Amino acid sequence: MATGIKIDPEGRPSRGRLAAYLQDAFQRKRPRGWDCTVETPLLDRDAARRLGFDPRVDVLLTRAADARRIWIEFEVSRADPVANQAKFASAVYFEGCGRGDAFVSMASRHIAPGRKALLATTAMFMRAVGIPAFQVDLLPDVDGSTIKALNASSRARLDAAAIDVDAEIDRVIAIADARLVEGWHRIHMADNAFAVCANIRAWNAALDDPVTAKRWGRRRVTFLGFDPVSRLFAPSKFCAFVPAATPSEGRFANSVREPPGGMTFETYLSLGEQDPRFDGHVARMHLERRLRYRRLPIGEAEGEMSVALESWLSAHRDSIIVPRDGVVLIPAAY
């Protein structure tokens, strides 16, 4: 029976041309101090024999100076993209990983939105148990039909497409980097819009508690993140970071030490208002530059957005002061 999947001479499914192009481009464009290999085994030979499977990643970025390793999979059009996360999770659960390790699924817009959401939620849960996994957008400015065409294109056409590989590498490294390590506590930049929206809902749920609202006080906030599903907003600084448990270096992952939903009020308060790594500018630039959020000045909000914003501001007038030049940051897909 025909399956529609081509098999290469070594017995593995053949890759689309875009993934192969990106493998080569990541090797050519790797930042100074980083090494890059392709089709790299996740497990050593003994571990693969113990577990009975031998997965490989599309790209492995390594930096010897601080023992960093970023395992990267290009999910261009895969029907079951979570399968690669499951392989990494199983490997780490049974064999452990280094504190500088991270697994990043790069998912294009050719993958169905529901499957991308499953990738994002699976990464959240993995982080909560000490498995450093992230889901980021691959070529976020390229729509699904163009991705499909590129995946069947010649090398010459891929070269002519002028893909900004530097931006893709920057997104991976910035999100995989732990910005704070304190015992088992790590903080990363938010990896995708789904995680940002989970943070927005968490902030609103926390402020429903009068005790939490009193601890928050009343703060001036210029930039707000927006969740199109719940029609809620939250300070962009709260939205732009996600907590993660420290990876387990021995066998078997940790128990759940961070809520899988993302940022919590207690974690946020622990970051410190004066720490430049977590200021509002860093948060806003990350959301705009890497996650492709777009700006909407509050004064230009119209229709349903205007109604939702007015209702939210009214409900939180005791907690939030938004100036006239305030801005809403909106997911690119909205």
Secondary structure, DSSP 8 states (H G I E B T S, - for coil): ---S--B-TTSSB---HHHHHHHHHHHHH--TT-EEEEEEESS-HHHHHHHT---EEEEEEEEGGGTEEEEEEEESS-S-THHHHHHHHHHHHHH---TTEEEEEEE-TTS-HHHHHHHHHHHHHHHHTT--EEEEESSTTS-HHHHHHHHT--HHHHHHTT--HHHHHHHHHHHHS-SEEETTEEEEE--SHHHHHHHHHHHHHHHTSHHHHHHH--EE-SEEEEETTTTEEEEHHHHTEEEEE---SSSS-----S-TT---HHHHHHH-TT-GGGSHHHHHHIIIIIS--EEEEGGG--HHHHHHHHHHHHHTTTTEE--TT-EEEE-TT-
